[in-house]
Amino acid sequence: MPYFRTYTEIDLLAIKHNAEAIKRHTGKQLIAVVKADAYGHGAVPVAETLRPVADMFAVATVEEGIELRQAGIRKPVLILFSCLPAQVGQIVEFSLTPTIGDWEFATALNEVASETAPTKVHVNVNTGMNRSGVCRTEALQFLSRLKTLQRVEVEGLFTHLATADEVDKSFVSVQLKRLASVLAYNNGKMVHVANSAATLAVPESHFDAVRPGLSLYGIYPAAEKPISLKPALTWKARIGWVSTISKGEGVNYGLTYKAPYQTRVAMVQIGYGDGYPRSLSGIGEVLIDGMRRPIIGRVCMDVSVVQLEPSDKVSVGDEVVLIGKQGDAEIMVDEIAQRAGTIPYEILTQIGARVKRIFRPVTHNNEH
């Protein structure tokens, strides 16, 4: 393998395992969420891997949908958020399935869609997330109005759950009851509600299809773990310098760390310019030779410094694990997120473009 200062290894077989486990667990259609470059795992390789398993893919933007189409993905691609009227031409050109949340977009889409092959759309019903969608009290009237558009076909209805990953899921029940008032008049349209947390722990939210994202990549969004998931991403870097500093000497910008005694240190080729959180300054840990070693001083744009033990046998070029396993030790993305004061979603999606992605090979089904 060529030398990379920092890189991620993506286990595509693990992602496929997770998708299959989720599908067995729910017995429903699978809408695989691959937005934000498949949560940092690589949208195209992940979609190619999941073609035999997923019934549909979901993205956040038109551009993400076009990327899948240009890579040869032919299964339905749902855009989860309302698009701009100016984007209707691209949506039709690339056979994407947009979300409808307002009348202006719906009419603009109707003007450019084909008369012989209406564009399929999904309607987002706002049941309490309050960031997008048609208000639940107006949804039936809106759906009735959409019937007047000859080139638009409502294929599905959905909503976004606001608290499915919380211990208290009472508001999930509130949202499902609000949606029920709309579904009472549903005429055979596909219904999907469950994000990863609801997919794993709220069976009454499964309806016709589930819409997992984070769990596809082997990470549990909440405390419930009803199925076995395999983490798919390992993040590694290299040691670029090893030295010993005297008692009282500092490390990195601001010299926020001062050595309490003569201390061996190593520079790791990773920094916030790669997406490694600066908030881990002085509190993060990495794995070196199967042992946890603390980050000392500030995480810089390109490098960080860790404290070594006197007995550590470390050389320039040695592998450092930021997320994943090394020997018997493991650092999970959940731990990184907790230390950084954020959530796993942000850690994964902030891994930068200069971090090389290396994909483990997998045999694909030729059908699109």
N, C-alpha and C positions, 0 to 999 in steps of 0.2 A: 504494500500500500504506500502511495506517496506520502511524504511528510506533511502534516498539517499542524500548525501551532495549537489550534483548537478545533474540535469537530464533534458532531453528534453521530451516533450509530442508531439507526432506526430499524427495529425488528418488525418487518412487515408481516411475518407469520404470527407474531403476537397480536397485531391489530386484527388480523383475520380471525384468530382464535376468539378475541373479545367480541367481535361482531357476531360470530356464530353462537357464542354463549348467550349474548343478549337476545338474539332471535329465538333461541330455544327457551329462554326464560319467559319471554312474553308471548310467543306464539303469534306475533303480529308482523306486519310488514316493517321493514327497516329503512328509515330515512337517515342515511349516514351524514352527519354534519362535518364538512371538511372546510369550513370557512377559516380565515386567517391562516392560510397555508396548512390546513389540517392541524390547527393548534401547534404550529411549528414543526410538524412531522413530514411535511411535503405533500401538498394536495394531490398532485398528479400521481405519484407512486402509490399513495394511499388509495385513491379512487380506482386505479388500475387493479390493485390487490383486492378491493372489495366488490368488483364487478359481479362476481358469482354470488355474492351474499346480499348486497344492498339492492333494494327495490327502487330507490331514489337517492339522489345526493342533495344536500342543502348547503348553500353558500350565503354570504352576507351581501355581496355586491354583484353587479352585472359583470364587472371585470373578472371576478373570480369564476363566474360561470363560463365566460368566454375562454378562459384558460383551460378549463376541462374539455370544452368542445374542441378546441384546437389540438388537444392532446389525444383526441379520438374517443372520448367518453360519450357514449350515445344514450345512456339511460337518462331518465328525466332529471333535470337540475332545477331545484326550487330556490328562488331568491327569497330569503326569509324576511327582508325588510322592504318597505315601499320604495319604489324607484322613482326617478324623476321623469316627467313627461318627455323630455328630450332624449331619453334612452330607449324609447319604445322600438325604434328601428333596429337597434342592436338585439333587443330581446327577441324580436320576430326573426331576424336574420339567423340567429344562433339557436333558435328553437328552445329558448329558456322558459321556465314557468315562473312568472312574477307573482309577487304578493300584491293584492289590491287592498288599499286602505283609504282611498279617496276617489271621488268621482272624476276629478280633472285627469288623473292618470288613466282611469278606466276608459274615458272617452278618447283620449289621445291614442291609446293602444288599439281601440276599435277602428280608428281611422286607417291604421297601417297594416292591421292583421289581414290574413287571407280570408276571402269569402268562402272558399271551399274547405279550408282547414282552420277553423277558429283556434285562437291561442288559448290554451288552458291556463287558468289562473287559480290561485288559492286566496281566500279571504281571511284576513287576520281580524279576529274579534277581540276587542279590548275588554277583558274581564277584570282588570285591576292592576295590571303592570303599569299602565298609563304612560307609555312612551311611544306607542304606535297603534294603528288598527282602527277599525270601526267600532264606535261605542256600542256596547251590547244592547242598549235600548233602541238603537237605530239600525241594528244589523238586519233584521227581517225586512225592513223597508228598503235598505240598501241592496240586499240580495234580489228583491223583487224588481228593483230598478235596473239591476245588471242584466236581467232577462231581456231587456229591450235592446241590448247591444248584440247584434247578430254575429259579430266576429270574435266575441269573447265567451268562453265557456268556463263556468265555475266548476272546477274539478274537486276542490277540497276546502275545508274550513279548519281553522286552527286558532289556538291562543297560546300566549307565553305565560308560564307559571312563575310567580315572583318569589315564592318561599319554599319550593320543593326541597331545597337543600338544608332547610332549617329543621331543628328538632321539633318545634311546634309547627305542625302542618295544617293548622286550622284554617288558614287563609286559602290553602289549596282547595279545601272543601268548599269554601265560599266561591272561589273562581269556577269550580266545576258546576256548582249549582247555577251560577250566572250563565255559563255556557249552555247548560241544559235547556234554558228558556229559549235559546236559539235552535238547538238541535231537535227540539220537539217538532219543528217544522222542516227538518232536514230531509231532503228527497234523494237519499242514496249517495250523497257526496262523501268523499274520503274525509275522515276526521282524525287529526293528530294533535296531541297536547303535550305528551311526556318528554321532558328533557332528560338528561342522564339520571338526575336524582329521582325523578318520578318514575322513570323506566325501571329502576332498581327497587323502589320502595313503595310506589303508589299504584297498585294494579288497576284501580278503578279509573286511572287516567290513560290507560293504554289504547282504548278505542280501536281504530283500524290500523294505526301505525304508531311506532315510537320514533323519537327524534334525538337519539343520543349523540353527544359530542365527546366530552371529556372521558367518559367511560370507554369509548372505543380505543383510547390510547392507554388504557390500563390503570386509570386513576379513579378512585372512588370520590364522588362529589360530596358525600355525607357519610355519617357513621354506619349506615346500613351496608352490609356486604353479602348479599344473598347468593352471589355467584363469584367464581374465581376469575379475576382479571389479571392479565400479565402486562406490567409496564413495558412500553415499547421503546422508550428513548433512554439512551445513556449519553451523557455529556462529558467529554474529556478534554484535557489540555496537556501542555508539556512544561517541564521544568526548563527554564532558560538561564538560570544562574544559581550558584550555590556559594555561600560564604559564611563567615563567622563575624559577628559584630561584638564590640566590647560593651561591658556594663555601662548603662547610661546613654548609649547611642540610640537614635531614633530611626524610624522607618517611614518612608513615603511622605507625600505632601503633608505639611503641618506637623510632622514628627509626633503624631498623636500617641504612638507607642514608644516607650522607652524600655530598653532591655534591662531587666532586673539583675541580670548576671550575663557573663559571656554566653552568647546564644548563637546557635547555628540557624541560618535562615535560607530559604529558597524562594526565588522569584518564579511564579507561575504565569504562563503566557495567557492570561485571561483578564478581562476588565469590563467596565460598564459599556465600553464601545462595542463589545460583543454581546451585550445584553445581560451580563452577570451583574446582579444588583449592587449598586454602591452602598446600599443600606446594610450589606453584610460586612462592612468595614468593622474589624475588631470583634465580630461575633460569629462569622461564618466558619465552616470547617470544610476540608477536602480530604480525599483519600489518597494516601501515598504509600505504596507497598502494603496495601491492605490495612493501614492504620489511619485513624483520624488525626489530622493535624490542623491547628487553628490558623485562621487568617489574622495577621497582625498589621496594625496601621490601616490606612485607607485603601479601599479598592480604587485603583486608578483606571484611566480610560483603556489602557492596553495590557496592564500587568497588575498582579497582586503579589503580596509577600506572605509566606507562611512560616511558622516556627517549626523547626525540626528538633528531634531528640538527638543527643550526642551519638547514639548507637545507630541512627538511620543511615543506611547505605543508599545514598541518593546521588544521581549523576544528571548532568544536563541532557535533556532529551527524554528523560523518564516520563512515564504516563502518570497523569493525575486525574482522578475521577471527581467531577463536580456533582453529577447526578448519576446514580446507578450503583452497581456492585463492583467491588474489587476484593478478591479473596473472600473472606467471611464477613466483611464489613459492607454496609450499604447506606447511602444517603438518598432518601426519597425526595421527590419534588415537593411533597407536602411539607416536609421539614424545612426545605429551603424557603418556601413561601411563608411559613410561620415565622421563621427567623427574620425574614425581610419585611414582615408586616403586610403581606399581601396574600393573594390566592394563587393556586397552581396555574390557573388559566393565564395569568399575567406573566409568570415566570416562563412558561413554554412559548407564548406568542412573542415574547420580547427577545428570544434568542436571535441574534443578528445575522445579517446576510453574509458576513465574512466568516461565519462559523460553517465549515464545510459539512454537508449532510452526506452520510454514507449509508446506503440502503442495503440491507441483507436481501439476497435474491429470493424470489418466490415464483412458482409456476402459475401463470395466469390462464384463466379461461379465455378463449379467443372471442367469445361472444361479447358484444357491447350491450 
